[in-house]
Amino acid sequence: MLALRLTRTAHLAVHLRRLLVAVASAGTGFLLLCALGHALSHPDTPGAAALRLAWCAAPLAAAVQLAVAVARTDPGTRPRSGLSAIGLGPGRLMAVSATTTALSASLGSVAALLAYLHLRGDLTSRPPSGRVAADALAVGQSLPAPAVLTLLVLVPACASAAVAQALRPRDPRPAPSAARRGYGRFGAYGWGKARETFGAYGRFGSRTAVAAARPAAAGSHAGGAALVGAGGTLQTQAGEPPAPAPDPAPTDGATEPPDAALPTAADTMPAPLPQNTTALPWGIAVLAAGLTVETYTGNASAAPTPGTAPSAGVLIGWALTALGLALAGPGLTHLCGRLLQAVRPGALRLLAGRVLMEESHRVGRPLGVVAAVAAAAYVAATVYDGDGPAFGPLATLGASLVAGCTVATLLTAAVAARHARAGTTDALLRLGAPPATLRGAAALRAAALLALFGPLTLLVAVLAALPLEH
């Protein structure tokens, strides 16, 4: 009931995004039903029917990705302060978001079933025309209800499960110093919690300065620097916490604040940006594996004939290629932001690079998926040309569905990133930054991403199309 109320009272933009999820679910469900109809029309070729069903995994994955992106940007299920007191904690909001996604996808599945029955002639008593339609719709045969129900429930179940996994409550990770004990040089307990630079251990007076400076006056900054170790805490050779130093006595009636109240460089520096380059080597490895599998299977098999889909090896190769680009997308976006700030950057390049580094975890993966879809479109245009196999209506529907879902996911992630940095943009405008500078930074970010992902997509597409051109 709460999910229905949140769905009814949402804004128009939220309803449009949920409508996109319903449309994606309807298209995917219709393709799954067409694969079932082909299997019923050709019971003597189970391998071809299974391959058609396997190729429906691409639109299914695209629809699930769109559903997760829409659920992340849903303002009705965003955690707020005070909601836990009325029973709407992070877990309950996650369940509401998963339920809302399931409702939208179920609406699309019902629409797919009605469209399939209408094209079969079960609702209008009018037989369809065309051999392709008759093969895909299984005209004149009864549809097995369990199979139909299973295929229609597949999209809502996968979408809601993916949303629940993406929005599940996560406990904050403990600090590294509190999670494990440090053992320093020669096994002395308590040492090594703060890493020292090279040569700090053997520096003259680095260990004896602690005992010598303890009875001295603590108001001197030099004495305070001698008491502070590499991590900013007092250390002793025995590993025990030192006794607190006495407060400095006031002189001439003037009082000075203690050293702890003085601002340090670590307090004024901004927090470090999240590093998203850890999955970049894995993405490159998976991408290379996908191209290798596609090359091997493409050279071993003949080109696809009219009316048939490529082999299962090509499907596995394309899946690995798309997964590799999706894994490498955040790292490539992060590195693109670093390259923008290289070689004495100005204010424009510095702002654009920092924003790219900050938003690499949001837009990097959708960018990688869009690059994979663009590469697949180039391969399809190369293989399915005028002299090649026919690109049927179902294949056109599947390709349009995958392309539309991936582009909609990228736009949704970009809008979410824009809303996330709205506070920073307002602060820059209040500080006097001209709006033209912010627009120039956005254009520079788009140009930098196009300059990086454009040649990469073309290279992957050419390498993927080579084994299929014979």
C-alpha positions as CSV (number, residue, x, y, z in Angstrom):
1,M,0.0,0.0,0.0
2,L,2.8,2.4,0.8
3,A,4.5,1.6,-2.6
4,L,1.2,2.4,-4.3
5,R,0.8,5.7,-2.5
6,L,4.4,6.7,-3.3
7,T,3.8,5.8,-6.9
8,R,0.6,7.8,-7.1
9,T,2.0,11.0,-5.5
10,A,5.3,11.1,-7.4
11,H,6.3,13.8,-9.8
12,L,5.8,13.7,-13.6
13,A,9.5,13.0,-14.3
14,V,9.4,10.0,-11.9
15,H,6.3,8.6,-13.6
16,L,8.1,9.0,-17.0
17,R,11.1,7.0,-15.8
18,R,8.9,4.3,-14.4
19,L,7.0,4.2,-17.7
20,L,10.4,3.6,-19.4
21,V,10.9,0.6,-17.1
22,A,7.4,-0.7,-18.0
23,V,8.1,-0.2,-21.8
24,A,11.5,-2.0,-21.4
25,S,9.8,-4.9,-19.5
26,A,7.1,-5.1,-22.2
27,G,9.6,-5.3,-25.0
28,T,11.7,-7.9,-23.2
29,G,8.6,-10.0,-22.3
30,F,7.4,-9.9,-25.9
31,L,10.8,-11.2,-27.2
32,L,10.7,-14.0,-24.6
33,L,7.2,-15.0,-25.7
34,C,8.3,-14.9,-29.4
35,A,11.2,-17.3,-28.5
36,L,8.7,-19.6,-26.9
37,G,6.5,-19.4,-29.9
38,H,9.4,-20.3,-32.2
39,A,10.2,-23.3,-30.0
40,L,6.6,-24.5,-30.2
41,S,6.6,-24.0,-34.0
42,H,9.9,-25.9,-34.5
43,P,10.0,-28.8,-32.0
44,D,12.6,-30.6,-34.0
45,T,15.3,-27.9,-33.6
46,P,15.7,-27.4,-29.8
47,G,19.2,-25.9,-30.2
48,A,18.0,-23.0,-32.4
49,A,15.2,-22.3,-30.0
50,A,17.6,-22.3,-27.0
51,L,19.9,-19.9,-28.9
52,R,17.0,-17.5,-29.6
53,L,16.1,-17.6,-25.9
54,A,19.7,-17.0,-24.9
55,W,19.9,-13.9,-27.1
56,C,17.0,-12.5,-25.1
57,A,19.5,-12.1,-22.2
58,A,20.8,-8.9,-23.8
59,P,17.5,-6.9,-23.6
60,L,16.8,-8.5,-20.2
61,A,20.1,-7.2,-18.8
62,A,19.5,-3.8,-20.4
63,A,16.0,-3.6,-18.8
64,V,17.3,-4.6,-15.4
65,Q,20.1,-2.0,-15.6
66,L,17.5,0.7,-16.5
67,A,15.3,-0.4,-13.5
68,V,18.3,-0.1,-11.1
69,A,19.2,3.4,-12.4
70,V,15.6,4.5,-12.1
71,A,15.3,3.2,-8.6
72,R,18.5,5.0,-7.5
73,T,17.0,8.3,-8.6
74,D,13.6,7.8,-7.1
75,P,13.1,10.7,-4.6
76,G,10.2,8.9,-2.8
77,T,12.4,6.1,-1.5
78,R,15.5,8.2,-0.6
79,P,16.5,7.8,3.1
80,R,15.8,11.0,5.1
81,S,16.4,11.9,8.8
82,G,13.5,11.0,11.1
83,L,11.9,8.3,8.9
84,S,13.4,5.5,11.0
85,A,11.2,6.7,14.0
86,I,8.0,5.9,12.1
87,G,9.3,2.5,10.7
88,L,10.7,3.7,7.4
89,G,14.4,2.8,7.8
90,P,16.8,2.0,5.0
91,G,15.6,-1.6,4.9
92,R,12.0,-0.7,4.6
93,L,12.7,1.9,1.9
94,M,14.7,-0.7,0.0
95,A,11.7,-3.0,0.1
96,V,9.4,-0.2,-1.1
97,S,11.7,0.6,-4.0
98,A,11.9,-3.1,-5.0
99,T,8.1,-3.4,-4.8
100,T,7.7,-0.3,-6.9
101,T,10.0,-1.7,-9.5
102,A,8.2,-5.0,-9.5
103,L,4.9,-3.2,-10.1
104,S,6.2,-1.2,-13.1
105,A,7.8,-4.3,-14.6
106,S,4.7,-6.4,-14.0
107,L,2.6,-3.8,-15.8
108,G,5.0,-4.1,-18.8
109,S,4.7,-7.9,-18.7
110,V,0.9,-7.7,-18.8
111,A,1.1,-5.4,-21.8
112,A,3.5,-7.8,-23.5
113,L,1.1,-10.7,-23.0
114,L,-1.9,-8.7,-24.3
115,A,0.1,-7.6,-27.4
116,Y,1.3,-11.2,-28.1
117,L,-2.3,-12.6,-27.8
118,H,-3.6,-9.8,-30.0
119,L,-1.0,-10.5,-32.7
120,R,-1.8,-14.2,-32.5
121,G,-5.5,-13.5,-33.2
122,D,-6.7,-14.9,-29.8
123,L,-8.4,-11.6,-28.9
124,T,-9.6,-10.5,-32.3
125,S,-10.2,-13.9,-34.0
126,R,-8.1,-12.7,-37.0
127,P,-5.1,-14.8,-38.1
128,P,-1.8,-13.0,-38.6
129,S,-0.2,-12.6,-42.0
130,G,3.4,-13.5,-42.8
131,R,5.6,-16.6,-42.3
132,V,7.8,-15.0,-39.8
133,A,4.9,-13.9,-37.7
134,A,3.4,-17.4,-37.8
135,D,6.7,-19.0,-36.7
136,A,7.2,-16.6,-33.8
137,L,3.6,-16.5,-32.6
138,A,2.9,-20.3,-32.8
139,V,-0.4,-19.7,-34.6
140,G,-2.8,-22.6,-34.1
141,Q,-1.1,-24.1,-31.1
142,S,-2.0,-23.7,-27.5
143,L,0.4,-21.8,-25.2
144,P,1.6,-23.7,-22.1
145,A,0.5,-21.5,-19.2
146,P,3.4,-22.4,-16.8
147,A,6.0,-21.5,-19.5
148,V,4.2,-18.2,-20.3
149,L,3.9,-17.3,-16.6
150,T,7.6,-18.1,-16.0
151,L,8.8,-16.0,-18.9
152,L,6.6,-13.1,-17.9
153,V,7.7,-13.2,-14.3
154,L,11.4,-13.3,-15.2
155,V,11.8,-9.5,-15.9
156,P,9.9,-8.3,-12.7
157,A,11.8,-10.8,-10.5
158,C,15.2,-10.0,-11.9
159,A,14.6,-6.2,-11.8
160,S,13.3,-6.2,-8.2
161,A,16.1,-8.5,-7.0
162,A,18.7,-6.2,-8.7
163,V,17.2,-3.2,-7.1
164,A,17.1,-4.8,-3.6
165,Q,20.8,-5.8,-4.1
166,A,21.8,-2.3,-5.2
167,L,19.9,-0.4,-2.5
168,R,20.4,-2.8,0.4
169,P,21.5,-1.1,3.7
170,R,25.3,-1.2,4.2
171,D,27.0,-0.9,7.5
172,P,29.8,1.6,7.6
173,R,33.2,0.0,7.5
174,P,35.4,0.5,10.6
175,A,38.5,2.5,10.4
176,P,41.7,0.5,9.5
177,S,43.3,1.5,12.8
178,A,40.4,0.3,14.8
179,A,39.8,-2.9,12.8
180,R,43.3,-4.4,13.3
181,R,46.2,-4.0,15.6
182,G,49.4,-2.8,14.4
183,Y,52.7,-4.5,15.0
184,G,55.7,-2.4,14.2
185,R,59.4,-3.0,13.9
186,F,60.8,-6.0,15.8
187,G,57.3,-7.1,16.8
188,A,56.8,-4.3,19.3
189,Y,53.0,-4.0,20.0
190,G,51.6,-0.6,19.3
191,W,54.2,0.5,16.8
192,G,53.4,0.7,13.1
193,K,49.9,2.1,13.5
194,A,51.1,5.2,11.7
195,R,53.5,4.5,8.8
196,E,56.8,6.4,9.0
197,T,58.6,7.7,6.0
198,F,61.9,6.2,4.9
199,G,64.7,7.1,7.3
200,A,62.4,8.4,10.1
201,Y,63.5,5.6,12.4
202,G,67.2,6.4,12.2
203,R,66.9,10.2,12.2
204,F,68.9,11.8,15.0
205,G,66.9,12.3,18.1
206,S,63.6,10.9,16.8
207,R,63.3,8.4,19.6
208,T,65.0,10.2,22.5
209,A,63.1,13.5,21.8
210,V,60.0,12.1,23.4
211,A,61.6,11.4,26.8
212,A,63.5,14.7,26.7
213,A,60.6,16.9,25.7
214,R,58.1,15.5,28.2
215,P,59.2,17.6,31.2
216,A,59.8,20.6,29.0
217,A,57.2,23.3,28.4
218,A,54.5,22.2,25.9
219,G,53.7,25.6,24.6
220,S,56.5,25.6,22.2
221,H,55.6,24.5,18.6
222,A,59.0,22.8,18.3
223,G,58.4,20.7,21.4
224,G,54.9,19.8,20.1
225,A,56.4,18.7,16.8
226,A,58.9,16.5,18.6
227,L,56.1,14.9,20.6
228,V,54.0,14.1,17.5
229,G,54.9,11.0,15.5
230,A,54.3,10.3,11.8
231,G,50.6,9.6,12.4
232,G,49.9,12.7,14.5
233,T,49.8,10.8,17.9
234,L,52.3,10.6,20.7
235,Q,54.3,7.4,20.8
236,T,56.7,5.8,23.3
237,Q,59.2,3.0,22.9
238,A,57.2,0.8,25.2
239,G,54.1,1.2,23.1
240,E,52.0,2.6,26.0
241,P,50.0,5.8,25.6
242,P,51.9,8.8,27.0
243,A,50.7,10.9,29.8
244,P,49.0,14.2,28.7
245,A,51.2,17.2,28.7
246,P,50.5,20.0,31.1
247,D,48.8,23.1,29.8
248,P,51.2,26.0,29.2
249,A,51.1,28.7,31.8
250,P,49.8,32.1,30.8
251,T,52.4,34.8,30.5
252,D,51.8,38.6,30.8
253,G,48.1,38.0,31.4
254,A,47.6,36.8,27.8
255,T,46.4,33.3,27.1
256,E,47.1,31.4,24.0
257,P,45.0,28.5,22.6
258,P,46.5,25.1,22.8
259,D,48.1,23.5,19.8
260,A,45.2,21.1,19.4
261,A,42.9,24.1,18.6
262,L,45.1,25.5,15.9
263,P,44.0,24.5,12.3
264,T,46.3,22.2,10.5
265,A,46.9,21.5,6.9
266,A,45.1,18.2,7.1
267,D,41.9,20.0,8.3
268,T,41.9,22.5,5.5
269,M,42.6,20.1,2.6
270,P,39.5,18.6,1.0
271,A,38.7,14.9,1.5
272,P,40.3,12.5,-1.0
273,L,38.3,11.5,-4.0
274,P,37.1,7.9,-4.3
275,Q,39.5,5.8,-6.3
276,N,37.6,3.9,-9.1
277,T,40.6,2.5,-10.9
278,T,40.8,-0.8,-9.0
279,A,38.5,-2.6,-11.5
280,L,40.3,-1.2,-14.6
281,P,42.8,-4.1,-15.0
282,W,40.0,-6.6,-14.5
283,G,37.9,-4.9,-17.1
284,I,40.8,-4.9,-19.6
285,A,41.3,-8.6,-18.9
286,V,37.7,-9.5,-19.4
287,L,37.5,-7.3,-22.6
288,A,40.6,-9.1,-24.0
289,A,39.0,-12.5,-23.1
290,G,35.8,-11.6,-24.9
291,L,37.5,-10.5,-28.1
292,T,39.6,-13.7,-28.0
293,V,36.5,-15.9,-27.6
294,E,34.7,-14.0,-30.4
295,T,37.6,-14.3,-32.7
296,Y,38.1,-18.0,-32.1
297,T,34.4,-18.9,-32.5
298,G,34.0,-16.5,-35.5
299,N,36.8,-18.1,-37.4
300,A,35.7,-21.6,-36.5
301,S,32.1,-21.1,-37.7
302,A,30.5,-19.7,-40.9
303,A,28.8,-16.4,-41.2
304,P,25.2,-16.3,-40.0
305,T,22.7,-17.2,-42.7
306,P,19.4,-15.3,-43.3
307,G,16.9,-15.8,-40.6
308,T,19.4,-17.2,-38.0
309,A,21.2,-15.7,-35.1
310,P,25.0,-15.9,-34.6
311,S,26.4,-18.8,-32.7
312,A,26.6,-19.2,-28.9
313,G,30.3,-18.6,-29.0
314,V,29.8,-15.2,-30.5
315,L,27.1,-14.4,-27.9
316,I,29.5,-15.4,-25.1
317,G,32.2,-13.2,-26.7
318,W,30.0,-10.2,-26.9
319,A,28.8,-10.7,-23.4
320,L,32.4,-10.8,-22.1
321,T,33.2,-7.7,-24.2
322,A,30.3,-5.7,-22.8
323,L,31.2,-6.8,-19.2
324,G,34.8,-5.8,-19.7
325,L,33.8,-2.3,-21.0
326,A,31.4,-1.9,-18.1
327,L,34.0,-2.9,-15.6
328,A,36.6,-0.6,-17.1
329,G,34.2,2.4,-17.5
330,P,34.6,3.9,-14.0
331,G,38.4,3.6,-14.2
332,L,38.6,5.1,-17.6
333,T,36.4,8.0,-16.6
334,H,38.5,8.6,-13.5
335,L,41.7,8.6,-15.6
336,C,40.1,10.9,-18.1
337,G,39.5,13.4,-15.2
338,R,43.2,13.0,-14.2
339,L,44.3,13.7,-17.7
340,L,42.3,16.9,-17.9
341,Q,44.1,18.2,-14.8
342,A,47.6,17.4,-16.1
343,V,50.2,19.9,-17.2
344,R,49.4,23.1,-15.3
345,P,45.6,23.1,-15.5
346,G,43.6,26.3,-15.4
347,A,40.3,26.8,-13.5
348,L,38.2,25.3,-16.3
349,R,40.2,22.1,-16.7
350,L,40.6,21.7,-13.0
351,L,36.9,22.0,-12.4
352,A,36.0,19.6,-15.2
353,G,38.6,17.1,-14.1
354,R,37.6,17.1,-10.5
355,V,33.9,16.6,-11.4
356,L,34.8,13.7,-13.7
357,M,36.8,12.0,-10.9
358,E,34.0,12.6,-8.4
359,E,31.3,11.2,-10.8
360,S,33.2,8.3,-12.3
361,H,31.4,5.8,-10.1
362,R,28.0,7.1,-11.3
363,V,28.5,7.6,-15.0
364,G,31.5,5.3,-15.7
365,R,29.6,2.0,-15.9
366,P,26.7,3.3,-18.1
367,L,29.3,4.9,-20.4
368,G,31.1,1.5,-20.7
369,V,27.8,-0.2,-21.5
370,V,26.9,2.4,-24.1
371,A,30.3,1.9,-25.7
372,A,29.7,-1.8,-25.9
373,V,26.3,-1.3,-27.5
374,A,27.8,1.1,-30.0
375,A,30.5,-1.4,-30.9
376,A,27.8,-4.1,-31.3
377,A,25.8,-1.8,-33.6
378,Y,28.9,-1.3,-35.7
379,V,29.4,-5.1,-35.9
380,A,25.8,-5.6,-36.8
381,A,25.9,-2.9,-39.5
382,T,29.1,-4.6,-40.9
383,V,27.8,-8.1,-40.9
384,Y,24.1,-7.5,-41.7
385,D,24.7,-5.4,-44.8
386,G,22.9,-5.6,-48.1
387,D,24.6,-8.8,-49.1
388,G,24.5,-10.4,-45.7
389,P,21.7,-12.0,-43.7
390,A,18.4,-10.4,-43.2
391,F,17.9,-8.2,-40.1
392,G,14.4,-9.3,-39.2
393,P,11.7,-7.4,-37.2
394,L,12.4,-9.2,-33.9
395,A,16.1,-8.5,-34.2
396,T,15.3,-4.8,-34.9
397,L,13.1,-4.8,-31.8
398,G,15.8,-6.3,-29.7
399,A,18.5,-4.0,-30.9
400,S,16.3,-0.9,-30.5
401,L,15.4,-2.1,-27.0
402,V,19.0,-2.6,-25.9
403,A,20.1,0.7,-27.4
404,G,17.2,2.7,-25.9
405,C,17.6,1.2,-22.4
406,T,21.4,1.8,-22.3
407,V,21.0,5.4,-23.5
408,A,18.2,6.0,-21.0
409,T,20.3,4.6,-18.2
410,L,23.2,6.9,-19.1
411,L,20.9,9.9,-19.2
412,T,19.4,8.9,-15.9
413,A,22.8,8.6,-14.3
414,A,23.8,11.9,-15.7
415,V,20.7,13.6,-14.2
416,A,21.4,11.9,-10.9
417,A,25.0,13.2,-10.9
418,R,23.8,16.7,-11.7
419,H,21.4,16.6,-8.8
420,A,24.1,15.3,-6.5
421,R,26.4,18.2,-7.3
422,A,23.7,20.8,-7.1
423,G,24.9,22.1,-3.7
424,T,28.5,22.5,-5.1
425,T,27.1,24.4,-8.2
426,D,25.1,26.7,-6.0
427,A,28.1,27.4,-3.8
428,L,30.2,28.3,-6.9
429,L,27.6,30.6,-8.1
430,R,27.4,32.3,-4.8
431,L,31.1,32.7,-4.8
432,G,30.9,34.6,-8.1
433,A,31.7,31.9,-10.7
434,P,30.1,32.9,-14.0
435,P,27.5,30.5,-15.4
436,A,29.5,30.4,-18.7
437,T,32.4,28.7,-16.8
438,L,30.1,26.0,-15.5
439,R,28.7,25.4,-19.0
440,G,32.2,25.4,-20.4
441,A,33.3,22.8,-17.8
442,A,30.3,20.6,-18.8
443,A,31.2,20.8,-22.5
444,L,34.8,20.1,-21.7
445,R,33.8,17.0,-19.8
446,A,31.6,15.7,-22.6
447,A,34.4,16.4,-25.2
448,A,37.0,14.6,-23.0
449,L,34.8,11.5,-22.6
450,L,34.0,11.5,-26.3
451,A,37.7,11.7,-27.2
452,L,38.5,8.8,-24.9
453,F,35.6,6.4,-25.4
454,G,35.1,7.2,-29.2
455,P,38.4,5.7,-30.4
456,L,38.1,2.9,-27.8
457,T,34.7,1.9,-29.1
458,L,35.8,2.0,-32.7
459,L,38.8,-0.1,-31.9
460,V,36.7,-2.7,-30.1
461,A,34.2,-2.7,-32.9
462,V,36.8,-3.3,-35.6
463,L,38.4,-6.1,-33.7
464,A,35.0,-7.7,-33.0
465,A,33.9,-7.5,-36.7
466,L,37.0,-9.0,-38.2
467,P,36.2,-12.6,-37.6
468,L,32.6,-12.2,-38.8
469,E,33.4,-10.7,-42.2
470,H,34.4,-13.9,-43.9
